[in-house]
Amino acid sequence: MAITLRPVGESDLPLLLGWRERAATDDPFDWFGHRGYDLASRWAQDRLLGEHRGTLMVDADGTTVGEVGWYPVRYGPPPESLAYNIGIGLDPAHRGRGHGSAAQRALAGYLFAVSTVNRVEASTDVENVAEQRALENAGFTREGVLRGAQWRDGAWHDLVGYARLRAD
């Protein structure tokens, strides 16, 4: 299985929108209680913000299977205190095949290669065992539970925090 990350193109927007609409009804970890997610605006904003925030498409053996994204998190005023928080969305038809681990490993490697960050982090719902396993397989270390950190589907949810350091 060859995983590649590539820039989002306008032709990807209908695919992304379809995944988002399906996630709203099919995936309990992706339903945040709103519809009408404006992917075109998000795509334009990601392009304007350049290296500090972004989205890349995930291809597996030439087939688009998902997306990965990142945004900055600061742990203090010095520029060296910048980290990136990453996330992933996979087409449900392509889950359970190792694509998530490979894509998150590739994204962390990319961010370390093109920036000076020392930390790439991710979080997932405490009940999302598949994503926890994917992050661990991608070389991330479980750091702990973030109690009541995410408002989703009308309630507060606990998240599990993971990180990968440049030296890992």
N, C-alpha and C positions, 0 to 999 in steps of 0.2 A: 504494500500500500504506500503510494507516494502522496504525501500531503504537501500542498503548496499554498502560500498566502499571496493574495494579489489585491490591488486596489479595487474599490467598488466602482463600477461603471453605471451609467444611467440605465443600461439594459438590465441591471441586477435589481432595480427598485421594485418591479412587480413581484419578483420572487421573494424579496425581503418582506414586502407587505403581506403576501400570502402566508408566509411563515408566522408573522406577527398575529394575523387574524386567527389562524389555526391555534396558536399558542394561547390566545385569550379564551378558547373553549376547551382545548385538549390538554393543557399543561398547567397543573396547579402551581408550579414554581415560577411561571411567567405571567400570571394574571395579576395586574396591579390595579384593576378596577376602572380602567378607562379604555375607550376605543378611539379610533381616529388618529392613531400614532402617525405623526407627520415625518415619514422617512425622507422625503425630498428635502425638507428643511434640515433634518439631522445630517444628511449627506453633505449638503452645502456647508453647514457649520463645521463639520469635521474637516472639510477641505480648507476652509478659511483658517482654522486653528492650527493646521499643519501638524508638526511633530508632537504637540502637547496633548492632542486628543485625536483619536482616529478609529477607523473601522477598516478591516480588511476582510475579503471574502476567503473562504476555505474551500479549496478544491481537493478532491481525493481521486487520483487517477483520472484527472480531466473532467470530473463531474463536480459541480458546485454543491456542497453539502452543508454549508453554514457560513457564519460570520464570527469574527472576533473583534473586540474593541478594547480601548484603553482610555483612561483619563488620569490627569495628575492628582496626587494627594500630597499635601505638605505636612511635614512633621516638625517644622520650625522655620524660622526666617531665612537661614542660609540656603542658597540654591542647591547645595549638596544634600539638603534634607528632602528633596523631591523624590517621590516614589511613583510608580504607576499601578493603578488598580485595573485589572483586566476582567473581561466577561466573554461569554461565548453563547451562541445560539446555533443549535444544529437542527437541521430538518429531521423531524421524528423518524422518517424512513431510513435515516442513516445513523441512528444512535446505536450504541452497544457494539460498535465495531472498532473502537480504539481511535476514531477520528478526533474526538474531543481531547484526549491526552496528547496526541501528536500535534494538534493545532495549538494548544496552550503551551506546550514545550517550545514549538517553533516561534510563537509570539514572544515568549519571554526571551528567547535567544535573540530575536530581532531587536527587541527593546534594549537589551544589554549592548548589542552591537552598534546601535545608532545613537545612543545617549550615554550619559555618565551616571544614570541612576544605579543605586546599589540594591534596590528592593523592587520586586514586582509582586503584587499581592492580589488575592482574589477571595471572595467569600461566597458561600452557598447556604441554603436552608439546612437546618440540622437534620431534616428528614430526607434530604436529597443525597442519598447514599451513593448513587451512581456518579454524581459530579464530585463528591468527596474522593471517591476512588480514582476518577479521571485526574484530578489535581495531584493526588499522591503519585500516580503513575507518570505524571509530567514533571516530577521532581520538586513539587511544592511540599512544604512542611506545615502540618497542622499546628496552629498557634493557640487556639482556644475558641470559646463561644462568646459571641457578641450578643448579649441578652437584649431582646426587644429592639433590635437594630433596624428592622425593615417593616414598613407598613405595606401590607399586601392583602388584597381581597377582603378589606374591611377589618383587619386585625393586625396586631404586632406579632412579628415572628423573630425567633432567634436564628442567628447565622453562625456558621463555623468559619473562622478566619484562617487563611493559608498564606504563605509567602515563600518566595524563592529569592535568595541573595545572589549577588554576582559571584561570590566565592563558592556557592553550592555546586 
